[in-house]
């Protein structure tokens, strides 16, 4: 299991000004809907945005704290 605060910290380590909103999709603290909004995504394609966020979450995915995510990304 992982907390929303831990997820936010992982993402904001790479994107300090990002606004991160999370929803625990199943109530089990391992499946989340994550919305990341940052100006850093300006001019970046959706797949590259998602890859960048997934790279931030990789440690939690590898150690099993996080099982699945549904990503939404935006610049504003």
C-alpha positions as CSV (number, residue, x, y, z in Angstrom):
1,X,0.0,0.0,0.0
2,X,1.0,3.6,-0.6
3,X,-0.4,6.8,0.6
4,X,-1.6,9.7,-1.6
5,X,1.1,11.8,0.1
6,X,3.8,9.4,-1.0
7,X,2.5,9.4,-4.5
8,X,2.4,13.2,-4.6
9,X,6.0,13.3,-3.2
10,X,7.3,11.0,-5.9
11,X,5.8,13.1,-8.6
12,X,6.7,16.4,-7.1
13,X,10.3,15.3,-6.7
14,X,10.5,15.6,-10.5
15,X,7.8,18.3,-11.0
16,X,7.9,20.5,-7.9
17,X,5.2,22.9,-9.1
18,X,2.8,20.1,-10.2
19,X,-0.7,20.0,-8.8
20,X,-1.4,16.3,-8.1
21,X,-5.0,15.1,-7.4
22,X,-5.6,11.4,-6.5
23,X,-8.5,9.1,-6.2
24,X,-8.1,5.7,-4.6
25,X,-10.0,3.7,-7.3
26,X,-10.7,0.5,-5.2
27,X,-10.2,1.6,-1.6
28,X,-7.3,-0.8,-1.3
29,X,-4.5,1.9,-1.6
30,X,-2.9,0.3,-4.6
31,X,-5.0,1.4,-7.6
32,X,-5.2,5.2,-8.2
33,X,-6.6,7.7,-10.6
34,X,-3.9,10.4,-10.7
35,X,-4.3,13.8,-12.4
36,X,-1.0,15.8,-12.8
37,X,-1.1,19.4,-13.9
38,X,2.1,21.2,-14.6
39,X,3.3,23.9,-17.0
40,X,6.3,21.5,-17.6
41,X,4.0,19.5,-19.9
42,X,3.6,22.4,-22.3
43,X,4.4,21.1,-25.8
44,X,4.9,17.5,-24.6
45,X,2.7,14.8,-26.2
46,X,0.3,12.8,-24.0
47,X,2.3,9.6,-24.3
48,X,5.5,11.3,-23.2
49,X,3.7,13.0,-20.3
50,X,2.4,9.6,-19.1
51,X,5.8,8.0,-19.5
52,X,7.4,10.8,-17.4
53,X,4.8,10.4,-14.6
54,X,5.2,6.6,-14.7
55,X,9.0,7.0,-14.4
56,X,8.4,9.0,-11.2
57,X,6.2,6.2,-9.9
58,X,8.5,3.4,-10.9
59,X,10.0,2.8,-7.4
60,X,6.5,2.2,-5.9
61,X,5.5,0.0,-8.9
62,X,8.6,-2.1,-8.6
63,X,8.3,-2.7,-4.9
64,X,4.6,-3.5,-5.1
65,X,3.2,-0.6,-3.1
66,X,1.4,0.6,-6.2
67,X,-0.3,-1.8,-8.5
68,X,-2.1,0.2,-11.2
69,X,-2.7,3.8,-12.1
70,X,-5.0,5.7,-14.5
71,X,-3.3,8.9,-15.5
72,X,-4.6,12.2,-16.6
73,X,-2.1,15.0,-17.4
74,X,-2.6,18.6,-18.3
75,X,-0.7,21.9,-18.5
76,X,-3.4,24.0,-16.8
